[in-house]
Structures are given as structure tokens and as C-alpha cells.
Amino acid sequence: MKQELPVRREAADEPEVSEARSSKYQLRGRMGTTGLLFTVLAFTAPLGVVFGFVSVNISFGVGVPIAFVAVAVLMALFAMGFTGMTKAIPRPGAFYTYIREGLGRPFGLGGSFLALVTYGFNVTSCIVVSGIAVNNLLGAFVDGVSTPWWLWSMVMFGIAWVLSYFNVELSAKVLSVILAVEVLSVAVFDIVIISNGGPEGPSFEPWNPSNLFTPTIGVLLLFSIGVFNGFEATAIYRDEVKKPAITIPRATFLAVAFLGIFYAVSAFALILSAGTSQAVAVAGADPTAMMPDALLRYFGAFANQVIAILLVTSFFASGLSLQNILSRYTHSLAVDGIFPRSIAAVHLKHGSPHRAAVTVGAVLLLVLLVLVLSGGDEDSLYAAAAGVAFYGMLLLLCLTAIAVIVYFRRNKSSMSFWRTLIAPIVALAGIGFALFTASFNMELLVAGDPLLLTVLLLIPYASIVAGIFLALVLRSRKPDTYIRIGRALD
């Protein structure tokens, strides 16, 4: 009788692989598509993006709506390969695991360190800006009031730290409510402005694809891609969702589609609020004033006060989402023995990475104390941290796209050639172009002297090198730990 060789099956054929694993380090949860979607969308702080970043995009041209559509397509192409990896590799770890599978253990550990740095700078910027947002909120109601920004940053961070200790479903419920309110508020703004038509009346010029082909196309796409971060975090919750092989891809594509439509329509409304012919000049003169001026003109002073409240909750939600993501990357590295194994413990009741959450919170508290004692200007601190996070995410997406391409060239898959090769290559080209643009335009991301810009630019690369170096040391001194890199023994 002829004996067949064992065949490696795709995770799509084993939708419950993650739940079937028996491990004391396995996280537990029952999030569905909606909970996962809202959790990762909160990371992007949609209201904060529309209020503070879309106007910066508009200063480079009125083609912002069509640029967001183009970037949504690009991110969907990236997501095709990315979610293909979630099916082919039924293990937690997200970027950490996927880069390891495609590019090897040293780059996998380097990628995990890059993820920690990227999300770490991101949450730091969020903590700082949340304190600024509370001060702005107080100023919107009481003239002349002034309090230390760091006081409110501490409060916001502390609440998120406590919530990150518990089951992710508790965070999901909090994030869902906050996100629904901020999305509704922006939707009202969009409907009113688009219905009104603005000072120049309705215009569809912002949707003209020819507006993309300008000398500023690189910068325009750079800032458009930069506000799409967050959708990739779906995979980090693999052990905490129902039917991960179905839920993760579904939530990922829904997040990309939502962000593309939401940002494109909101940018269109913001352009109309100033007039299509004047929008670029208005945004260029003072990007931070474009949205407040539109609110004052079409809704009255009360609307700015309402938005000031919602901005606080938006940044809080983003900070909570980021702390949850960092806790799970830290948990995965602890499971593999890269960090102390004691950090990997899972809460018996909540199924959460509670020790990793406490550790992440402690490190962030230390970072915040250092920033406060440094006496730096809060706006500069926020911009520097956001700039590094912005650049690091582009680099992380590029590494992952390369890993996807290499992995599926080495391993046979039932998935289509389009999904495993063509889509990732196109995504890599687009994101790589944005990374190239950012590398030579760091002054657009962070204000500072050339030395500071160089140092900030090198931080993401230094984190990769540090991870690779540590992996090589582990290979010679602790081979058992080296073998586990990328959650390989789950």
C-alpha cells in the first residue's frame, strides 16, 4: 500500500489551530470582528488625524481625497500578503513571526525590536499629545487657565495602564464607544460641509486623479500612508479572537476600507470648507487652524468645545490601543525567552498578558518622567516621537512585505499567485517610495537641526541591528532560545 507523505496544511483548513494549542503562555479572548476592528481603528485616532494631519496633507495639494483612495488600494494590496501569512502561519507574534518566517531568525528579532521602538515612540507621542489636548480643552472653557501638560498625560496614561492589565475585551468595549462617538462627530461635520458646498460651492476637482501628478506627489503620498497605521495590528491579537483565520483578515480589510473612505470624504469636506481654489493656501498658512476655523464658521464656538472634549478621548483611546499592542509584543518576546520568561505569565482569570502590561507601563512611566525632567517643549517632544514612529512604521511595513514575498517563494501555498507575489511587490514599491521620500525629507516630519534629524532617522535602523546582533549572540551561546525566535515552538 502506497504511503502518502504528510502535507503542510494552510491555517485556513484549521481555523481553530490557535485555540487548540495548549500552553500556559497562550492568551485568551473571544473578540469578534467588530471588537477587533474597533480596537485597531482606535489606534489611528481618526478624529485626531482629521483635526490635525489632513490639513497638513492639503497644504501639498487638493488631490488629498484621491490620494487617500490610492493609498487605501495600496494598503489593501499589502494586506493581501499580510493576511495570507496569518493563514499560512497560525502563530501569534504578527510582524515578529512573519519577518522571522520570511527572512530568518536574526531579521525576525530585528523586526520585533523595530516594532517595539515604533509602537513605543508612537505611544510616547500619544501620551504627550493627550496632555496637550487636555490643556486645550481647559482653555476652550476657561480663559487664561494653564496647567502642566505632563500632569494630564500622567492621568491619561495611568488609566490606560490599568485597563491594559485586564482582558482585551474590556478595552475593546471602551474603545468601541469612544470610536463610535468620534466617527459620528466627523460624519456630521462632513455631511454639513458637503451639503453646504462651502464658500465656492460644490466642486469635484479634489477627486481628479490628475491632481496626484504634481511635484509634491511624494510628500502627499507619504503623509497619506502615514495615517493608515493601525490596521496591521489585527494579527497581534490572534489568540484573543474567535476563528482567527477568518476574523483577522476580515477585520484587516474592513479597517483599510474604512480608513480610506473616512479620510477621503473628510479631506474633501475640509477642502470645500475653505473653497477648492483657496484650500492649499489656507492649509499652508496655518494647518492647525483649518479645522477649528471651519467648525467656528459652520457650527459656532460650541462645536470647537465639543471637539476639544472628543480629541481628549480620541488620544486616550489611541494610547490604550498602543499599550495593548506593546504588551503583546513584549509577551511574545518573553515567551521565546528573549525577555525574562516571568514576564510571559498569563492572568488566570482575564487571559491577558498582565505582567507584560505592567512592565510596558513601568517603562513608559520612566520615559515620561525623563521627558518631564528634561524640560523639553511638549510640542517638540510630541513631534520628535511621532516622526520616529511614522518612519519606523514605513520601514516595518517594507520589511514585512519583503518577508511575505520570500516566504511564499520558498513555501508552496494554495493561495493565488496574485496574493502571494504580485500584490506584495506592488505594495512594497509604493511603501518603499514613501520610505525613500521620508528619508530625504525628515525635516517635514520633525523640526530640528540636521544632527537631531540624523539621529532620529537612525533609531529605527539601530533597533534592527540590535536585534540581529542579539540573535547572533543567542545562536552561539543560547541555541535553545535562538530556535524559539518568532514563536517557532508554539
Salt bridges, closest charged atoms under 4 A:
GLU14 OE2 - ARG9 NH2 2.72
GLU19 OE2 - ARG30 NH1 3.33
GLU101 OE2 - ARG91 NH2 2.65
GLU101 OE2 - ARG100 NH1 2.70
ASP239 OD1 - ARG21 NH2 2.85
GLU240 OE1 - ARG328 NE 2.72
ASP490 OD2 - ARG487 NH2 2.88
